[in-house]
Amino acid sequence: MATPTSKVRYNIDKLKIIIKSIETQVVEDDSLYFLAQPLGQRGIPSSQWFKFKAIAADDKEILDTMIRIESMLENRLVTGALQNKVNTTMAIFLLKNKYNYKDNKQVDTNITITPILGGASNALDARTVIDIAD
C-alpha cells in the first residue's frame, strides 16, 4: 500500500480499478460521508483525487464514475445532516469547502411611506408594486 508521502504513478488502467473499488465501497458502506475516508483507507491523500481527474480527463467512463461517487457522498452528507446522523456544523463546513455551497444572504427591509401630496391615501393598496432601483 502506498503511503501518503510516497510518489506513485497511476496509469489509466490502475486508476479504473481504484475508482471502481471506491465506488463499490461508497455504495455498500453508508457510514462514508466524504472522499477522504475511502481514499485514506487506501493510503491515498485526498488531494490526489484532483490529480486522478486530470489523468482521466479523456476517459468519460472514469470521470462519470468519479462524479457519481462525489454526488453520492454529497447527498449522503446533506441527508445525514438533516436527519441528525452527522454533526450539522461539520456537514455545513464540508459542503461549503468541498462542494461550493454558499450561504444565501437575506435582506429584511421595512419601508414606511408617507404621502407627500395633499389628498393622497395614508395607506398603499396591497396591489401597488414599488420598484426600488439598486
N, C-alpha and C positions, 0 to 999 in steps of 0.2 A: 504494500500500500504506500502511496506517495505521501510524504509529509508536506505540510503547507509551505515549507521553505525550499523544498526541492524543485528543480526545474524539470517538468515533464512535458514531452512533446505529444500533442494529440493529433492524430490523423482523423480523417472523416469517419473511417470505419470504427475506430475506437470510440470516437465521440458518439456515434449512433448507439453503441452498446451502453455507454454511460447514461445517455439521455433516456433511453428506453427503460433502463433499470430504475432511474429516478422516477419516471412517470408511473411505473408499476408500484413502486413504494408509496408514492403520494396517493394513488388511487386506493391502495389497500390499507394504509395507515392514516386514519383520520385524526391522529394526535399531532400530525405535522402541520405547522401553520406558516412557516417561512422557509425559503430556499436554503438558508444556512444549515438547517437540520440535516436534510439528506446529503448535501454536499460535504458537510463536516464529517458525517459518518463514513464517507469515502476518503477522507483526508484531503479534500479539495477545498481551498479557500473560496468563500462566496464571491470574491471579486473575479474569480475565474469564469463565472457564468457569462460575463460580458465578452470575454475572450472566446468562449465557446460559440457565442452568437456570431462573432466575426469569422471564426473558422467555418461555420456552417452557412455563411451568407448566401451561398449559391445552392443550398440544399433545402428546398421548400419543405420536405418531409420533417427534417430535424427542426427547422425553425417553427413549423406549426406545432410540433410536439412540445417545444420549449414554451411557446405561447400558451398552450393548453395547461402545462404544469403551472405557469405563473397565474393563470386565471383560476385554476382550482384552488391554489393556495390563497389567493386574494379573496375569493368568495368564501372560503372556509374561515378566514380571519374575520371578515365582516360578520358572518353568521355567528361565529363563536363569541364575538364581542356583544352582539345584540342579545344573545342567549346567556350572557354572563359565564361562558365557558372559558374565556380568556380575559386577562386584565384589559379593560377597555382603554385605559390610558396608553398602555403599551401597543394595543392594536391601532389606535389613532396615530401614534408615533410611527409605527411601521408603514401604515397606509400613506402617510404624508411623505415619508422618506424613500420608500421603495416603489410606491405606485402613483406618485404625484398627485395625491389627493390635496385639495385646498380647502381652507375654511371659507365659507360664504360670509360676506360682510352684510350685516343688516343695518339699515339706517332707519331709525324711528324719528319721524318728523311730525310735529304738531304745528298746524298752521291756524292762526286766528286772523280772520279777515273782517275788517270793519269798513262799512260803507263810507265812502267819502263824498258821494253825491247826494244831494237832497232828494228825498223820496225813495231812495234805494231800500230794498228789503234788508232787515237785520240778519237774516239767515240765508244761506245759499241753498238753492234747491238741490236735492240729493242727486239729480241728474246732471248737474253742472260739472263740466270737466275743466280742470285747471291744468294748463301746461306750464311747467316751470323749466325753463331752458337751463342747461348746465352752465 
